[in-house]
Amino acid sequence: MLKKTLLLVNSSQVLMDITKRILERAGYSVRCAVGFAGARELLMSYEPDGIILESHLPDGDGIDFCRELCDEYAMPVLFLSNDKDDELPALQAGSADYLKKPFDYDILKARLSMMSCRHYRQVQLTTLKNRSIMIS
């Protein structure tokens, strides 16, 4: 089985390092970026299975970046914020899920697993629809 790959976009190098280690122990392959610029650069050569995106980044608003990611890439975004008021805007921007900080790492891993399952089912349904259109 292939490792699921994640892009972690955060403003705190310390929290990013801790989260990366925990997720790698859970079997994920994780790359990290501090802010939009670093994430955009990685996405030019790297296609993760999902993105974990923090709301407040040094170079802009996470909700705007979430909207951009969801418009440009076919991968789910799990949005992290310490502001409960970000939940609805994040979901409206296209985030597949939302988790309020501080969070329990077991909850993060469970949400990533569910997000991955939903995304996989969506890809399969899209593939089936495309095949049926081609056949008809």
Residue pairs with C-beta under 8 A, 6 or more apart in sequence:
3 27
3 28
3 29
4 27
4 28
4 29
4 49
4 50
4 112
4 116
5 28
5 29
5 30
5 31
5 46
5 47
5 48
5 49
5 50
6 23
6 28
6 29
6 30
6 31
6 48
6 49
6 50
6 51
6 52
6 112
7 30
7 31
7 32
7 33
7 39
7 42
7 43
7 46
7 48
7 50
7 51
7 52
8 16
8 19
8 20
8 23
8 30
8 31
8 32
8 33
8 51
8 52
9 32
9 33
9 34
9 35
9 36
9 38
9 39
9 51
9 52
9 53
9 54
9 57
9 62
9 65
10 16
10 19
10 32
10 33
10 34
10 52
10 54
10 57
10 80
11 34
11 35
11 54
11 56
11 57
11 58
13 34
16 32
16 34
17 32
19 30
19 52
19 105
19 108
20 30
20 32
22 105
22 108
22 109
23 30
23 108
23 109
23 112
24 30
26 109
28 112
31 42
31 46
31 48
33 39
33 41
33 42
34 57
34 58
35 57
35 58
35 59
35 60
36 57
36 59
36 60
36 65
37 59
39 51
39 65
43 73
47 73
47 75
48 75
49 75
49 116
49 119
50 75
50 76
50 77
50 78
50 96
50 112
50 115
50 116
50 119
51 69
51 73
51 75
51 76
51 77
51 78
52 77
52 78
52 80
52 108
52 112
53 62
53 65
53 66
53 69
53 77
53 78
53 79
53 80
53 95
54 62
54 80
54 81
55 61
55 62
55 63
55 79
55 80
55 81
55 82
55 83
55 86
55 90
56 62
56 81
57 65
62 79
62 81
62 86
62 90
63 79
63 86
63 89
63 90
63 93
64 93
66 77
66 79
66 90
66 93
66 94
66 95
67 93
67 94
69 75
69 77
69 94
70 77
70 93
70 94
70 95
71 94
74 123
75 119
76 96
76 97
76 115
76 116
76 118
76 119
77 94
77 95
77 96
78 95
78 96
78 97
78 98
78 99
78 108
78 111
78 112
78 115
79 86
79 90
79 91
79 93
79 95
79 97
79 98
79 99
80 98
80 99
80 100
80 101
80 103
81 87
81 90
81 98
81 100
81 101
82 100
82 101
82 102
84 100
86 98
87 98
87 100
90 98
91 98
96 115
96 118
96 119
97 111
97 114
97 115
99 107
99 108
99 111
